[in-house]
């Protein structure tokens, strides 16, 4: 019996040492697997970011190209050419035809066109009142 007892002590010490070594090895393998998963995830994110950056660059180039095209279309020669193409006889507005508005949608005060428009509207109101008075009689 004594022999069996010694063996069991020896086995228990060996088993505890192997458990420590096994635990360390298991932790090492877990760390390697976690590192591989993180590396794979980072590579996928890098590819996605690269693709998005290429799309952004393409869209910025398209925007710059369209902006240049729009600026070219807005030149007075091209506007006149487009108006003639569609058979429109338009000219730039005179100073008294331009109305500048504020941020609330009301005309800014002190403009020549606003003064003329208010005079015309008051004349129209007076004319309408006179016409109504004539019809009533």
N, CA, C and O of each residue as an XYZ file, in Angstrom:
548
protein
N       0.782     -1.190      0.000
C       0.000      0.000      0.000
C       0.828      1.259      0.000
O       0.471      2.269     -0.607
N       1.923      1.176      0.684
C       2.775      2.349      0.700
C       3.207      2.736     -0.698
O       3.272      3.915     -1.046
N       3.498      1.738     -1.480
C       3.935      2.033     -2.844
C       2.846      2.773     -3.611
O       3.113      3.756     -4.303
N       1.661      2.304     -3.482
C       0.559      2.956     -4.193
C       0.394      4.396     -3.732
O       0.081      5.285     -4.523
N       0.603      4.603     -2.477
C       0.449      5.942     -1.932
C       1.483      6.901     -2.527
O       1.149      8.025     -2.902
N       2.732      6.456     -2.611
C       3.791      7.282     -3.165
C       3.515      7.587     -4.635
O       3.732      8.694     -5.126
N       3.041      6.575     -5.291
C       2.758      6.791     -6.702
C       1.649      7.821     -6.880
O       1.742      8.676     -7.760
N       0.664      7.758     -6.108
C      -0.432      8.699     -6.262
C       0.018     10.120     -5.965
O      -0.440     11.058     -6.618
N       0.908     10.299     -4.992
C       1.431     11.646     -4.733
C       2.239     12.124     -5.919
O       2.130     13.274     -6.346
N       3.057     11.216     -6.445
C       3.895     11.568     -7.579
C       3.014     11.913     -8.785
O       3.281     12.870     -9.513
N       1.986     11.135     -8.975
C       1.085     11.369    -10.087
C       0.337     12.690     -9.924
O       0.122     13.406    -10.902
N      -0.056     13.010     -8.709
C      -0.779     14.256     -8.500
C       0.118     15.456     -8.749
O      -0.348     16.462     -9.283
N       1.381     15.382     -8.381
C       2.314     16.482     -8.644
C       2.541     16.610    -10.133
O       2.573     17.718    -10.668
N       2.699     15.476    -10.811
C       2.887     15.504    -12.254
C       1.637     16.044    -12.960
O       1.726     16.811    -13.919
N       0.498     15.632    -12.470
C      -0.747     16.088    -13.079
C      -0.915     17.593    -12.897
O      -1.361     18.276    -13.819
N      -0.573     18.113    -11.742
C      -0.717     19.556    -11.544
C       0.276     20.325    -12.403
O      -0.057     21.399    -12.905
N       1.476     19.811    -12.585
C       2.454     20.468    -13.460
C       1.971     20.432    -14.911
O       2.072     21.422    -15.635
N       1.454     19.296    -15.317
C       0.974     19.195    -16.697
C      -0.250     20.082    -16.906
O      -0.462     20.612    -17.997
N      -1.061     20.242    -15.848
C      -2.208     21.146    -15.943
C      -1.737     22.580    -16.144
O      -2.333     23.317    -16.930
N      -0.677     22.991    -15.446
C      -0.150     24.350    -15.617
C       0.406     24.543    -17.019
O       0.154     25.559    -17.667
N       1.158     23.563    -17.474
C       1.720     23.651    -18.823
C       0.591     23.639    -19.856
O       0.627     24.396    -20.826
N      -0.395     22.794    -19.652
C      -1.532     22.732    -20.567
C      -2.312     24.040    -20.577
O      -2.755     24.493    -21.632
N      -2.480     24.645    -19.407
C      -3.170     25.936    -19.321
C      -2.413     27.019    -20.058
O      -3.013     27.838    -20.755
N      -1.093     27.029    -19.908
C      -0.267     28.024    -20.600
C      -0.347     27.818    -22.105
O      -0.490     28.779    -22.861
N      -0.253     26.554    -22.543
C      -0.360     26.271    -23.976
C      -1.733     26.663    -24.521
O      -1.840     27.220    -25.614
N      -2.773     26.370    -23.755
C      -4.125     26.725    -24.179
C      -4.261     28.247    -24.310
O      -4.843     28.736    -25.278
N      -3.731     28.986    -23.350
C      -3.765     30.458    -23.422
C      -2.989     30.960    -24.635
O      -3.409     31.911    -25.295
N      -1.854     30.320    -24.929
C      -1.059     30.712    -26.099
C      -1.866     30.514    -27.379
O      -1.917     31.409    -28.223
N      -2.495     29.352    -27.529
C      -3.290     29.091    -28.729
C      -4.484     30.033    -28.828
O      -4.821     30.483    -29.924
N      -5.123     30.336    -27.715
C      -6.245     31.287    -27.724
C      -5.754     32.657    -28.183
O      -6.417     33.326    -28.977
N      -4.587     33.075    -27.678
C      -4.038     34.379    -28.074
C      -3.715     34.404    -29.569
O      -3.957     35.407    -30.240
N      -3.168     33.298    -30.093
C      -2.848     33.233    -31.523
C      -4.124     33.322    -32.348
O      -4.159     34.042    -33.346
N      -5.161     32.613    -31.955
C      -6.419     32.627    -32.702
C      -7.065     34.016    -32.652
O      -7.566     34.504    -33.665
N      -7.056     34.648    -31.484
C      -7.608     35.995    -31.358
C      -6.818     36.968    -32.223
O      -7.399     37.844    -32.865
N      -5.505     36.820    -32.242
C      -4.658     37.687    -33.065
C      -4.976     37.493    -34.548
O      -5.056     38.470    -35.292
N      -5.159     36.243    -34.985
C      -5.501     35.992    -36.385
C      -6.860     36.587    -36.743
O      -7.014     37.174    -37.814
N      -7.830     36.444    -35.871
C      -9.155     37.021    -36.129
C      -9.089     38.545    -36.205
O      -9.710     39.150    -37.079
N      -8.338     39.166    -35.295
C      -8.201     40.628    -35.311
C      -7.489     41.090    -36.578
O      -7.863     42.097    -37.179
N      -6.459     40.343    -36.978
C      -5.721     40.701    -38.197
C      -6.631     40.594    -39.418
O      -6.609     41.465    -40.287
N      -7.422     39.540    -39.486
C      -8.344     39.366    -40.606
C      -9.371     40.488    -40.639
O      -9.676     41.028    -41.702
N      -9.899     40.835    -39.480
C     -10.884     41.916    -39.407
C     -10.266     43.241    -39.841
O     -10.895     44.015    -40.563
N      -9.043     43.502    -39.407
C      -8.364     44.745    -39.803
C      -8.115     44.787    -41.309
O      -8.268     45.835    -41.937
N      -7.732     43.655    -41.885
C      -7.507     43.619    -43.337
C      -8.800     43.889    -44.099
O      -8.791     44.604    -45.101
N      -9.909     43.323    -43.634
C     -11.185     43.590    -44.293
C     -11.563     45.062    -44.184
O     -12.054     45.654    -45.145
N     -11.335     45.648    -43.018
C     -11.634     47.080    -42.847
C     -10.749     47.933    -43.738
O     -11.216     48.919    -44.309
N      -9.466     47.568    -43.867
C      -8.562     48.335    -44.728
C      -9.025     48.278    -46.181
O      -8.983     49.287    -46.886
N      -9.468     47.102    -46.633
C      -9.967     46.982    -48.006
C     -11.224     47.829    -48.193
O     -11.380     48.499    -49.214
N     -12.107     47.798    -47.218
C     -13.347     48.574    -47.298
C     -13.046     50.069    -47.325
O     -13.637     50.812    -48.109
N     -12.135     50.505    -46.474
C     -11.773     51.931    -46.433
C     -11.131     52.345    -47.746
O     -11.420     53.422    -48.268
N     -10.257     51.492    -48.288
C      -9.628     51.798    -49.581
C     -10.657     51.946    -50.685
O     -10.563     52.847    -51.519
N     -11.641     51.057    -50.687
C     -12.697     51.136    -51.698
C     -13.507     52.424    -51.543
O     -13.816     53.087    -52.534
N     -13.846     52.777    -50.312
C     -14.607     54.009    -50.068
C     -13.789     55.238    -50.476
O     -14.339     56.195    -51.021
N     -12.478     55.215    -50.215
C     -11.635     56.351    -50.609
C     -11.580     56.483    -52.129
O     -11.602     57.594    -52.657
N     -11.509     55.348    -52.835
C     -11.515     55.409    -54.303
C     -12.842     55.958    -54.814
O     -12.860     56.750    -55.756
N     -13.952     55.548    -54.205
C     -15.254     56.078    -54.605
C     -15.330     57.578    -54.333
O     -15.852     58.334    -55.152
N     -14.808     58.009    -53.180
C     -14.818     59.433    -52.841
C     -13.993     60.233    -53.839
O     -14.419     61.301    -54.279
N     -12.833     59.733    -54.195
C     -11.984     60.420    -55.169
C     -12.693     60.526    -56.515
O     -12.652     61.570    -57.165
N     -13.347     59.433    -56.932
C     -14.072     59.446    -58.205
C     -15.213     60.465    -58.162
O     -15.417     61.214    -59.117
N     -15.953     60.489    -57.055
C     -17.061     61.444    -56.944
C     -16.565     62.887    -56.892
O     -17.194     63.779    -57.461
N     -15.441     63.118    -56.213
C     -14.884     64.478    -56.186
C     -14.453     64.909    -57.585
O     -14.667     66.058    -57.972
N     -13.849     63.996    -58.344
C     -13.466     64.316    -59.722
C     -14.699     64.590    -60.579
O     -14.700     65.522    -61.384
N     -15.745     63.788    -60.413
C     -16.993     64.023    -61.160
C     -17.595     65.372    -60.808
O     -18.057     66.097    -61.689
N     -17.593     65.718    -59.512
C     -18.141     67.003    -59.084
C     -17.348     68.154    -59.687
O     -17.930     69.125    -60.172
N     -16.021     68.050    -59.660
C     -15.187     69.120    -60.222
C     -15.432     69.258    -61.722
O     -15.491     70.371    -62.244
N     -15.576     68.122    -62.416
C     -15.834     68.148    -63.856
C     -17.190     68.785    -64.156
O     -17.303     69.613    -65.060
N     -18.215     68.400    -63.400
C     -19.548     68.972    -63.611
C     -19.589     70.460    -63.249
O     -20.281     71.246    -63.895
N     -18.845     70.830    -62.219
C     -18.785     72.243    -61.830
C     -18.153     73.067    -62.947
O     -18.634     74.151    -63.278
N     -17.080     72.550    -63.520
C     -16.429     73.262    -64.631
C     -17.371     73.340    -65.832
O     -17.440     74.367    -66.506
N     -18.094     72.253    -66.095
C     -19.047     72.248    -67.210
C     -20.168     73.263    -66.973
O     -20.575     73.966    -67.899
N     -20.667     73.340    -65.740
C     -21.732     74.284    -65.401
C     -21.230     75.715    -65.539
O     -21.935     76.576    -66.065
N     -20.003     75.971    -65.065
C     -19.436     77.318    -65.205
C     -19.287     77.696    -66.681
O     -19.511     78.847    -67.056
N     -18.911     76.730    -67.509
C     -18.788     77.012    -68.940
C     -20.158     77.291    -69.555
O     -20.281     78.124    -70.454
N     -21.186     76.594    -69.070
C     -22.533     76.812    -69.609
C     -23.088     78.174    -69.200
O     -23.956     78.710    -69.889
N     -22.608     78.743    -68.098
C     -23.158     80.004    -67.601
C     -22.553     81.236    -68.258
O     -22.980     82.353    -67.964
N     -21.577     81.067    -69.134
C     -21.006     82.250    -69.781
C     -22.063     82.897    -70.660
O     -22.973     82.227    -71.149
N     -21.939     84.188    -70.856
C     -22.971     84.917    -71.596
C     -23.092     84.435    -73.040
O     -24.198     84.399    -73.580
N     -21.976     84.062    -73.679
C     -22.049     83.577    -75.061
C     -22.845     82.277    -75.134
O     -23.687     82.102    -76.015
N     -22.569     81.368    -74.201
C     -23.283     80.087    -74.224
C     -24.754     80.262    -73.863
O     -25.609     79.560    -74.403
N     -25.058     81.190    -72.959
C     -26.459     81.448    -72.632
C     -27.198     82.008    -73.840
O     -28.313     81.582    -74.143
N     -26.578     82.960    -74.526
C     -27.203     83.522    -75.730
C     -27.403     82.450    -76.792
O     -28.439     82.417    -77.456
N     -26.415     81.574    -76.955
C     -26.512     80.494    -77.934
C     -27.661     79.545    -77.576
O     -28.401     79.109    -78.458
N     -27.809     79.228    -76.296
C     -28.884     78.327    -75.860
C     -30.248     78.990    -76.050
O     -31.207     78.327    -76.446
N     -30.342     80.294    -75.773
C     -31.614     80.994    -75.968
C     -32.011     81.012    -77.439
O     -33.179     80.810    -77.774
N     -31.033     81.254    -78.322
C     -31.326     81.242    -79.761
C     -31.730     79.844    -80.222
O     -32.598     79.696    -81.082
N     -31.103     78.826    -79.651
C     -31.414     77.449    -80.028
C     -32.879     77.120    -79.757
O     -33.515     76.417    -80.542
N     -33.412     77.623    -78.654
C     -34.798     77.357    -78.291
C     -35.755     78.448    -78.771
O     -36.950     78.396    -78.478
N     -35.242     79.425    -79.501
C     -36.089     80.452    -80.074
C     -36.605     81.458    -79.059
O     -37.688     82.017    -79.234
N     -35.851     81.692    -78.012
C     -36.268     82.649    -76.985
C     -35.534     83.965    -77.193
O     -34.332     83.986    -77.461
N     -36.258     85.043    -77.068
C     -35.664     86.362    -77.212
C     -35.637     87.010    -75.833
O     -36.547     87.753    -75.465
N     -34.592     86.724    -75.084
C     -34.489     87.244    -73.712
C     -33.246     88.111    -73.588
O     -32.244     87.897    -74.270
N     -33.334     89.068    -72.723
C     -32.200     89.941    -72.438
C     -32.017     89.991    -70.926
O     -32.902     89.586    -70.172
N     -30.870     90.489    -70.492
C     -30.618     90.628    -69.055
C     -31.552     91.684    -68.476
O     -31.908     92.629    -69.180
N     -31.958     91.553    -67.224
C     -32.888     92.523    -66.639
C     -32.224     93.880    -66.426
O     -31.021     93.984    -66.190
N     -33.059     94.913    -66.518
C     -32.570     96.254    -66.219
C     -32.466     96.403    -64.705
O     -32.954     95.561    -63.951
N     -31.829     97.477    -64.275
C     -31.623     97.687    -62.832
C     -32.949     97.833    -62.102
O     -33.070     97.423    -60.948
N     -33.942     98.413    -62.763
C     -35.225     98.606    -62.089
C     -36.078     97.336    -62.084
O     -37.163     97.327    -61.502
N     -35.603     96.266    -62.723
C     -36.334     95.008    -62.728
C     -35.780     94.001    -61.716
O     -36.375     92.944    -61.506
N     -34.672     94.315    -61.104
C     -34.028     93.382    -60.169
C     -34.534     93.650    -58.762
O     -34.533     94.794    -58.307
N     -34.965     92.607    -58.072
C     -35.427     92.721    -56.686
C     -34.574     91.795    -55.828
O     -34.514     90.589    -56.067
N     -33.924     92.365    -54.838
C     -33.127     91.569    -53.910
C     -33.971     91.286    -52.666
O     -34.643     92.171    -52.137
N     -33.919     90.021    -52.210
C     -34.745     89.594    -51.087
C     -33.875     89.342    -49.863
O     -32.698     89.003    -49.985
N     -34.469     89.512    -48.673
C     -33.744     89.177    -47.454
C     -33.990     87.711    -47.108
O     -34.666     86.997    -47.848
N     -33.443     87.272    -45.988
C     -33.530     85.853    -45.623
C     -34.950     85.427    -45.248
O     -35.236     84.231    -45.200
N     -35.838     86.377    -44.983
C     -37.223     86.048    -44.623
C     -38.159     86.069    -45.830
O     -39.361     85.849    -45.680
N     -37.622     86.332    -47.029
C     -38.442     86.307    -48.229
C     -39.119     87.630    -48.531
O     -40.026     87.684    -49.362
N     -38.691     88.706    -47.866
C     -39.260     90.030    -48.137
C     -38.243     90.840    -48.942
O     -37.038     90.649    -48.779
N     -38.708     91.733    -49.799
C     -37.769     92.568    -50.557
C     -36.976     93.477    -49.613
O     -37.505     94.008    -48.636
N     -35.705     93.635    -49.935
C     -34.879     94.542    -49.134
C     -35.329     95.980    -49.407
O     -35.653     96.317    -50.546
N     -35.351     96.831    -48.376
C     -35.843     98.204    -48.561
C     -34.870     99.068    -49.374
O     -33.673     98.791    -49.444
N     -35.420    100.113    -49.979
C     -34.607    101.100    -50.686
C     -34.249    100.730    -52.107
O     -33.334    101.326    -52.676
N     -34.926     99.780    -52.696
C     -34.623     99.385    -54.064
C     -35.544    100.125    -55.023
O     -36.724    100.329    -54.736
N     -35.001    100.518    -56.149
C     -35.757    101.246    -57.153
C     -36.923    100.403    -57.670
O     -38.028    100.913    -57.852
N     -36.677     99.129    -57.904
C     -37.729     98.272    -58.444
C     -38.863     98.089    -57.439
O     -40.021     97.981    -57.840
N     -38.555     98.050    -56.141
C     -39.589     97.874    -55.126
C     -40.457     99.127    -55.053
O     -41.677     99.031    -54.913
N     -39.837    100.293    -55.146
C     -40.598    101.543    -55.102
C     -41.547    101.635    -56.297
O     -42.705    102.027    -56.151
N     -41.050    101.272    -57.476
C     -41.907    101.321    -58.661
C     -43.037    100.302    -58.567
O     -44.167    100.581    -58.968
N     -42.732     99.129    -58.041
C     -43.759     98.084    -57.927
C     -44.833     98.504    -56.940
O     -46.018     98.271    -57.181
N     -44.438     99.123    -55.830
C     -45.448     99.548    -54.851
C     -46.316    100.660    -55.439
O     -47.519    100.708    -55.182
N     -45.703    101.570    -56.239
C     -46.503    102.614    -56.893
C     -47.489    101.993    -57.873
O     -48.648    102.401    -57.936
N     -47.028    101.005    -58.640
C     -47.913    100.345    -59.594
C     -49.049     99.622    -58.895
O     -50.190     99.652    -59.355
N     -48.730     98.963    -57.768
C     -49.789     98.229    -57.061
C     -50.790     99.202    -56.442
O     -51.989     98.925    -56.440
N     -50.320    100.338    -55.914
C     -51.270    101.303    -55.357
C     -52.120    101.909    -56.467
O     -53.307    102.158    -56.259
N     -51.539    102.152    -57.644
C     -52.311    102.637    -58.788
C     -53.337    101.596    -59.218
O     -54.464    101.946    -59.571
N     -52.961    100.330    -59.191
C     -53.883     99.264    -59.583
C     -55.032     99.175    -58.597
O     -56.177     98.971    -59.001
N     -54.745     99.327    -57.294
C     -55.806     99.285    -56.286
C     -56.764    100.460    -56.497
O     -57.983    100.292    -56.444
N     -56.207    101.642    -56.733
C     -57.050    102.821    -56.965
C     -57.910    102.642    -58.229
O     -59.087    103.004    -58.236
N     -57.325    102.089    -59.283
C     -58.062    101.865    -60.525
C     -59.171    100.847    -60.300
O     -60.274    101.004    -60.824
N     -58.890     99.816    -59.531
C     -59.911     98.799    -59.255
C     -61.052     99.392    -58.447
O     -62.213     99.054    -58.678
N     -60.741    100.271    -57.504
C     -61.794    100.896    -56.699
C     -62.668    101.793    -57.571
O     -63.889    101.820    -57.410
N     -62.047    102.526    -58.492
C     -62.803    103.398    -59.389
C     -63.692    102.556    -60.291
O     -64.853    102.901    -60.514
N     -63.155    101.445    -60.818
C     -63.943    100.577    -61.704
C     -65.124     99.968    -60.957
O     -66.217     99.859    -61.513
N     -64.916     99.566    -59.693
C     -66.014     99.015    -58.899
C     -67.087    100.055    -58.652
O     -68.279     99.756    -58.711
N     -66.661    101.277    -58.377
C     -67.616    102.354    -58.129
C     -68.444    102.632    -59.372
O     -69.636    102.923    -59.263
N     -67.851    102.550    -60.525
C     -68.582    102.778    -61.775
C     -69.583    101.676    -62.016
O     -70.689    101.944    -62.487
N     -69.221    100.422    -61.701
C     -70.127     99.289    -61.932
C     -71.323     99.341    -60.994
O     -72.428     98.948    -61.368
N     -71.108     99.818    -59.793
C     -72.180     99.871    -58.797
C     -73.235    100.861    -59.243
O     -74.413    100.622    -58.979
N     -72.900    101.923    -59.881
C     -73.866    102.948    -60.298
C     -74.759    102.446    -61.300
O     -75.636    103.173    -61.766
